[in-house]
């Protein structure tokens, strides 16, 4: 899944820094297959799961050189007597920690799949609290927080004007110099291509000839890469909330004017989701959606009125100042799940979000600068060790290292306004992410994406704010034998927003190889405002 992209996601430029090119040829000797020793996990949030580590080469052209230690987690099959194998899951991000997210997302997997497969996830190379070495741009979390506050504190979460954009992009350039100076050599070896090679070693480590794979969000791009790098090693693959591979890789004309996220259409997905969210809220009425006005159309007008008010007079709710910029970015980052995900404040659910929006609305009417807090859906629980891993620079290391992105402030400003024109001012444009990023992976896999392989099942929610429905549709068409399942509803991926109908369809595919008829559509289990 894509991260919650606060203003701390950056890109930058450091022309003077260079890394010696690594030739893309495969090594003459084969990397050693990791030996996995599964033990009960020791963190409370991982109770009932097994943990292990795996050694993989930092550089696959030097398999006997330095290595990464990957952290793995496994949900053992509930019915081991009838186990069909192992299902690997990558949660996305890129760089999201499988050891953190698998326990939180396990119920999103169909019951039949949990019963008959070991489900394994991992922290990708250079990422996560338990993988070493790890990408981090500062010595500790407090140092990072202090830097971000000092250099980004006066810049809006979403810069709208040319001066704001210039300030934002300049600050991003500066922080990238810090990241690159500290982690330059490592940053060249955290690509999707290398993650796909890691996955193939993990396949061998669990002792199977062909992989079963489930990818969500960016994990679908990793899946598409693996499928086409190792086409004869795939038994089944589910790509849920799919990133269109051609757009990510930049194999189209848009790569000269738009960055990775705009090529995928993340801004358009957010715009479509916003309209549908407000319309559903208005249709549900105030009894179910606190922000609702008398009609769906009136609710949309109410949102636009709220933003206009906040642009002139920000308000404070629970000691947080809501500017127009902050309100938009908070909404955009909070629509990944219809229902709250325990332990994750980034997934508060639609009801909480609507309640908060109404609180801000009331405060904007009265000019109240000290509105009471909105009760959270539940108290978050610790989900990961207290190991510092920077949130800054990880995504850029993958995205910018293998995908073409713009490199000048003027080009970034131009594409930002392209996004505003096509998706509206109520959406995070995702620009500036890779500006001037100097590190490139030596051998990115950039296609083709249709090598003959086993059938692939692609799943898309109609209102996904991060990987839009159209991106999933195009991905299914691009695969050699792609099949598409529509889920009519909201949120980022089916896995995080379950549909019993979709789960049954996915289970039939993973267990029996049964594919849905063309045009199959499934409803979600939960309406947006129950």
C-alpha positions in Angstrom: 0.0 0.0 0.0 1.1 3.5 -0.7 2.2 5.4 2.5 0.4 8.3 3.9 2.6 10.8 2.2 2.9 13.7 4.6 5.0 16.7 3.7 8.0 14.7 4.8 8.1 12.7 1.6 10.8 14.3 -0.5 13.1 14.4 -3.4 16.2 16.3 -4.1 19.3 17.0 -6.3 23.0 16.6 -5.7 24.8 16.8 -9.0 28.2 16.4 -7.5 27.4 13.0 -6.0 28.0 10.0 -8.2 28.0 6.2 -7.8 30.1 3.9 -9.9 27.8 2.0 -12.3 27.2 -1.7 -11.6 26.9 -3.8 -14.7 23.4 -5.5 -15.0 24.8 -8.9 -16.0 23.9 -11.7 -13.6 26.7 -13.2 -11.5 28.4 -16.3 -12.8 27.7 -18.1 -9.5 24.3 -18.5 -7.9 23.4 -16.8 -4.6 23.0 -19.2 -1.7 19.4 -20.1 -0.9 18.5 -18.7 2.6 17.9 -21.1 5.5 14.8 -20.1 7.4 14.5 -21.0 11.0 11.0 -20.2 12.1 10.4 -19.2 15.8 7.4 -17.7 17.6 7.5 -14.0 17.2 8.3 -12.1 20.3 6.2 -8.9 19.8 2.7 -8.9 21.3 1.0 -7.7 18.1 2.5 -10.7 16.3 1.2 -13.3 18.7 0.4 -16.6 16.9 2.8 -15.8 14.1 6.2 -17.2 13.3 9.3 -15.1 12.6 12.6 -15.7 10.8 15.4 -14.0 8.9 17.0 -14.5 5.5 20.3 -13.5 4.1 20.3 -12.1 0.5 23.0 -10.4 -1.5 23.1 -6.6 -1.5 24.4 -6.8 -5.1 23.3 -9.8 -7.1 26.4 -9.4 -9.4 28.4 -10.1 -6.3 26.4 -12.9 -4.5 29.2 -13.7 -2.1 29.7 -10.0 -1.1 27.7 -8.0 1.5 24.2 -9.1 2.4 20.9 -7.9 3.6 19.2 -9.6 6.5 15.5 -9.6 5.7 12.9 -10.1 8.5 10.1 -12.5 7.7 6.8 -13.3 9.3 4.5 -16.3 8.7 0.8 -17.0 9.5 0.8 -20.9 9.5 -2.0 -22.6 7.7 -5.0 -23.2 9.9 -5.4 -26.7 8.5 -1.9 -28.0 7.9 -3.2 -31.4 7.0 -4.7 -30.0 3.9 -2.1 -27.3 3.2 -1.5 -26.4 -0.4 1.6 -24.4 0.0 2.9 -20.9 0.8 1.3 -17.6 -0.3 3.7 -14.6 -0.3 2.3 -11.2 0.3 3.9 -7.8 -0.2 1.8 -4.9 1.3 3.2 -2.2 -0.9 4.5 1.2 0.0 7.0 0.7 -1.6 8.9 -0.3 1.5 5.9 -1.1 3.8 6.9 -3.6 6.5 5.3 -7.0 6.1 6.2 -8.0 9.6 4.0 -5.1 10.9 1.2 -5.2 8.4 0.5 -9.0 8.0 -0.8 -9.3 11.6 -3.1 -6.3 11.0 -4.3 -7.4 7.6 -4.6 -11.2 8.1 -8.4 -11.2 8.3 -8.5 -9.6 4.8 -7.3 -12.9 3.4 -10.1 -15.4 2.6 -10.7 -17.9 5.4 -10.1 -20.8 2.9 -6.8 -19.3 2.0 -5.7 -18.8 5.6 -6.7 -22.4 6.2 -4.8 -24.0 3.3 -1.7 -21.7 2.8 1.1 -20.5 5.0 1.0 -16.8 4.4 4.4 -15.2 4.5 5.5 -11.6 4.3 8.7 -9.8 4.8 10.4 -6.4 5.3 12.0 -5.4 1.9 15.7 -4.9 1.6 16.8 -1.7 3.4 13.4 -1.2 5.0 11.5 -2.1 8.1 12.4 -2.2 11.8 14.0 -5.7 11.7 15.9 -5.7 8.3 19.5 -4.7 8.3 21.3 -2.7 6.9 18.5 -0.1 6.7 18.0 3.1 4.9 17.8 6.1 7.3 18.8 9.6 6.6 19.4 10.7 10.3 20.9 9.1 13.3 17.6 8.9 15.2 14.0 9.8 15.1 14.3 13.0 17.1 17.0 14.3 14.8 14.8 13.7 11.8 11.7 15.3 13.5 13.7 18.4 14.4 15.1 18.8 10.9 11.6 18.4 9.3 10.1 20.9 11.7 12.8 23.4 11.1 12.9 23.2 7.3 9.3 22.2 6.4 7.3 23.7 9.3 6.4 26.9 7.5 5.6 25.2 4.2 1.9 24.1 3.7 1.2 20.4 3.5 0.0 21.0 -0.1 1.8 24.0 -1.6 -0.6 25.9 -4.0 1.3 29.0 -5.1 4.5 29.3 -7.0 6.4 30.8 -4.1 5.2 27.9 -1.8 6.1 25.3 -4.4 9.6 26.8 -4.9 10.1 26.8 -1.1 8.9 23.2 -0.8 11.1 21.9 -3.7 14.1 23.7 -2.5 13.7 22.2 1.0 13.4 18.7 -0.6 16.6 19.1 -2.6 18.4 20.0 0.6 17.2 17.0 2.6 18.0 14.7 -0.2 21.6 15.8 0.0 21.6 14.5 3.5 20.1 11.2 2.6 22.3 10.6 -0.4 25.5 11.6 1.4 24.7 9.1 4.2 23.2 6.2 2.2 24.4 6.6 -1.3 25.8 3.2 -2.0 23.0 1.4 -0.3 20.3 3.4 -2.2 21.5 1.9 -5.5 20.4 -1.6 -4.3 16.8 -1.4 -3.1 15.0 -1.6 -6.4 12.0 -3.6 -7.4 14.2 -5.8 -9.6 16.4 -6.7 -6.6 13.3 -7.3 -4.5 12.0 -9.6 -7.1 15.2 -11.6 -7.0 14.9 -11.7 -3.2 11.4 -13.1 -3.6 12.7 -15.8 -5.8 15.3 -16.8 -3.2 12.5 -16.9 -0.6 10.5 -19.1 -2.9 13.4 -21.5 -3.0 13.9 -21.2 0.7 10.3 -22.5 1.4 10.9 -25.3 -1.0 8.4 -24.7 -3.8 8.9 -24.8 -7.5 6.3 -22.2 -8.3 5.1 -19.2 -6.3 1.7 -18.2 -5.1 1.7 -14.4 -4.7 -0.6 -11.7 -3.4 0.4 -8.1 -4.0 -1.4 -4.9 -2.8 -0.7 -1.4 -4.2 3.0 -1.1 -5.1 3.2 -4.8 -4.3 1.3 -5.3 -7.5 4.2 -3.7 -9.4 6.6 -6.0 -7.6 4.3 -8.9 -8.6 4.2 -7.9 -12.2 8.0 -7.6 -12.2 8.5 -11.0 -10.6 5.9 -12.6 -13.0 7.8 -11.3 -16.0 11.3 -11.9 -14.7 10.5 -15.5 -13.6 7.5 -16.4 -15.8 8.0 -20.2 -15.4 8.0 -19.9 -11.5 4.4 -18.6 -11.1 1.5 -20.8 -10.0 -0.9 -18.0 -9.2 -0.8 -14.3 -8.6 -3.3 -11.8 -7.3 -2.7 -8.1 -8.0 -5.0 -6.1 -5.7 -5.2 -2.3 -6.3 -2.8 -2.5 -9.2 -0.1 -0.1 -10.3 -0.1 0.0 -14.1 3.4 -1.3 -14.9 4.0 0.7 -18.0 3.2 4.0 -16.1 5.5 3.1 -13.2 8.4 2.1 -15.5 7.9 5.3 -17.5 7.5 3.5 -20.8 5.2 6.1 -22.3 5.2 9.7 -23.4 3.9 11.0 -20.1 7.3 10.3 -18.5 8.7 13.5 -19.9 6.1 15.7 -18.2 4.7 13.7 -15.2 6.1 11.9 -12.3 5.4 8.3 -11.2 2.3 9.0 -9.2 0.7 11.3 -11.8 1.4 8.8 -14.6 -0.4 6.2 -12.5 -3.2 8.7 -12.0 -3.2 8.8 -8.2 -4.4 12.4 -8.2 -7.4 11.4 -10.5 -8.2 8.4 -8.2 -8.3 10.7 -5.2 -10.5 13.2 -7.1 -13.0 10.5 -8.1 -13.0 9.1 -4.6 -13.6 12.5 -3.0 -16.7 13.2 -5.2 -18.0 9.7 -4.4 -17.2 10.0 -0.7 -19.1 13.3 -0.4 -22.0 12.0 -2.5 -22.3 8.9 -0.4 -22.1 11.0 2.8 -24.9 13.2 1.6 -27.1 10.3 0.6 -26.6 8.6 3.9 -27.7 11.7 5.8 -26.5 13.2 9.1 -27.7 10.1 11.0 -25.0 8.1 9.4 -22.5 10.7 8.1 -21.9 13.7 10.4 -20.7 15.9 7.6 -23.8 15.3 5.4 -26.0 18.2 4.1 -29.5 17.8 2.7 -28.4 16.2 -0.6 -25.3 14.7 -2.1 -24.9 17.9 -4.2 -25.2 20.1 -1.2 -22.6 18.0 0.7 -20.1 18.7 -2.1 -20.9 22.4 -1.9 -20.4 22.2 1.9 -16.9 20.7 1.4 -15.9 23.4 -1.1 -17.2 26.1 1.3 -15.2 24.6 4.1 -12.0 24.8 2.1 -12.7 28.3 1.1 -13.2 29.3 4.8 -10.1 27.5 5.9 -8.1 29.2 3.1 -8.9 32.5 4.8 -9.3 31.6 8.5 -7.7 28.3 9.7 -9.3 26.8 12.8 -8.0 24.6 15.6 -9.5 21.3 16.6 -7.9 19.3 19.4 -4.8 21.5 19.3 -4.3 20.9 15.5 -4.6 23.7 13.1 -6.7 23.0 10.1 -5.7 25.1 7.1 -7.1 24.3 3.7 -3.9 22.5 2.8 -3.9 20.4 5.9 -7.6 19.5 5.6 -7.1 18.3 2.1 -4.0 16.3 2.9 -5.6 14.8 6.0 -8.7 13.7 4.0 -6.5 12.2 1.3 -4.4 10.2 3.7 -7.4 8.9 5.7 -9.5 7.3 2.9 -7.6 4.0 2.5 -10.0 2.0 4.7 -13.8 2.3 5.2 -13.5 0.8 8.7 -10.7 1.6 11.2 -7.7 -0.7 11.4 -6.8 -1.4 15.1 -3.4 0.0 16.0 -3.0 2.3 13.0 -3.9 6.0 13.3 -3.4 6.3 9.5 -6.5 4.2 9.0 -9.2 5.9 11.1 -12.2 4.8 8.9 -14.8 6.9 7.1 -17.1 7.5 10.1 -14.3 9.1 12.1 -13.2 11.1 9.1 -16.7 12.5 8.6 -17.0 13.3 12.3 -13.8 15.2 12.2 -14.8 17.1 9.1 -18.0 18.2 10.8 -16.0 19.4 13.9 -13.9 21.5 11.6 -17.0 22.8 9.9 -18.6 23.8 13.1 -15.4 25.5 14.3 -15.2 27.4 10.9 -18.7 28.7 11.4 -18.2 30.0 14.9 -14.5 30.9 14.6 -13.9 28.6 17.6 -10.2 28.1 17.9 -10.4 25.4 20.6 -13.0 22.9 19.5 -13.1 19.7 21.5 -11.3 16.6 20.2 -13.1 14.0 18.0 -13.0 10.6 19.8 -10.7 8.2 17.9 -12.2 4.9 16.7 -10.0 3.1 19.2 -6.8 3.5 21.1 -3.8 2.5 18.9 -1.7 -0.3 20.2 2.0 -0.7 19.6 2.6 -2.7 16.5 6.4 -2.7 16.0 9.6 -2.5 18.0 10.8 0.9 19.0 13.6 0.8 16.4 14.1 4.0 14.5 13.7 3.7 10.7 13.4 6.9 8.9 10.1 7.6 7.1 12.0 9.9 4.9 14.0 8.7 1.9 12.8 5.1 1.8 10.1 5.5 -0.8 12.3 7.8 -2.9 15.1 5.2 -2.9 12.8 2.8 -4.7 10.6 5.1 -6.8 13.3 7.5 -7.9 16.0 4.9 -8.5 14.1 3.0 -11.2 11.4 5.3 -12.6 11.8 8.5 -14.6 10.9 11.7 -12.7 11.3 15.4 -13.3 14.5 17.1 -12.2 14.0 20.9 -12.2 11.9 23.2 -10.1 10.2 24.7 -13.2 9.2 21.3 -14.5 7.9 20.3 -11.1 5.8 23.5 -10.9 4.4 22.9 -14.3 3.3 19.3 -13.5 1.8 20.4 -10.2 -0.5 22.8 -12.0 -1.3 20.0 -14.6 -2.5 18.0 -11.6 -4.5 20.8 -10.2 -6.2 21.5 -13.5 -7.1 17.9 -14.2 -7.9 16.7 -10.6 -8.8 19.9 -8.8 -7.3 21.8 -5.9 -8.8 19.4 -3.4 -6.2 16.7 -4.1 -2.6 16.0 -3.1 -0.6 16.3 -6.4 2.3 14.1 -5.2 4.8 16.3 -6.9 8.4 17.0 -5.9 8.9 13.4 -4.8 12.0 12.7 -6.9 13.3 16.1 -8.0 17.0 15.7 -8.8 17.3 12.3 -7.0 20.8 11.2 -8.2 20.8 7.5 -7.4 19.8 5.0 -10.1 19.4 1.3 -9.8 21.9 -0.3 -12.3 19.4 -2.8 -13.8 15.7 -1.9 -13.5 13.3 -4.3 -15.1 11.2 -2.1 -17.4 9.3 -4.7 -19.4 7.9 -6.4 -21.4 4.9 -7.1 -19.1 3.2 -9.8 -21.1 5.6 -12.8 -21.0 3.7 -16.1 -21.3 2.9 -17.3 -17.7 0.1 -18.6 -15.6 -3.2 -16.7 -15.5 -3.1 -13.6 -13.2 -6.1 -12.2 -11.3 -6.3 -8.4 -11.0 -8.7 -6.8 -8.5 -9.8 -3.2 -8.5 -12.1 -1.1 -6.3 -14.1 1.4 -8.2 -13.1 4.2 -5.8 -9.5 3.6 -4.8 -7.8 6.9 -3.9 -4.3 5.7 -4.4 -4.3 3.2 -7.3 -7.3 4.2 -9.3 -9.7 1.7 -10.9 -8.5 2.5 -14.4 -4.9 1.6 -13.4 -6.1 -1.9 -12.3 -8.1 -2.3 -15.5 -5.0 -1.4 -17.6 -2.8 -3.8 -15.6 -5.2 -6.7 -16.3 -5.1 -6.0 -20.0 -1.3 -5.7 -20.0 -0.6 -9.1 -18.5 -0.2 -12.1 -20.8 -3.3 -13.8 -19.3 -4.9 -11.2 -17.1 -8.3 -11.5 -15.6 -10.2 -8.7 -13.9 -12.5 -8.6 -10.9 -14.3 -5.4 -10.1 -15.2 -4.5 -6.5 -17.9 -1.8 -6.3 -16.8 0.3 -3.4 -14.3 2.4 -1.6 -10.8 2.2 -0.1 -7.3 1.2 -1.2 -7.4 -2.5 -2.1 -9.9 -5.2 -1.5 -7.7 -6.8 1.2 -8.1 -3.7 3.5 -11.8 -3.3 2.6 -13.1 -6.9 2.4 -15.8 -8.1 0.1 -17.0 -11.7 0.9 -17.9 -12.0 -2.8 -14.4 -11.0 -3.8 -12.7 -13.2 -1.2 -14.6 -16.2 -2.4 -13.5 -15.4 -6.0 -9.9 -15.0 -4.9 -10.0 -18.2 -2.9 -11.4 -20.2 -5.8 -8.5 -18.9 -8.0 -5.7 -19.5 -5.5 -7.0 -23.0 -4.4 -8.5 -24.4 -7.6 -7.3 -22.1 -10.4 -10.9 -21.1 -11.1 -11.1 -17.7 -12.7 -14.1 -15.4 -12.6 -16.2 -14.8 -15.8 -15.4 -11.6 -17.7 -17.3 -8.7 -16.2 -17.7 -10.1 -12.7 -18.5 -7.5 -10.1 -18.6 -7.8 -6.3 -20.1 -5.5 -3.6 -18.2 -4.6 -0.5 -19.4 -6.0 2.8 -19.6 -2.6 4.6 -21.3 0.5 3.1 -19.2 3.6 3.4 -21.4 5.1 6.2 -23.2 2.2 8.0 
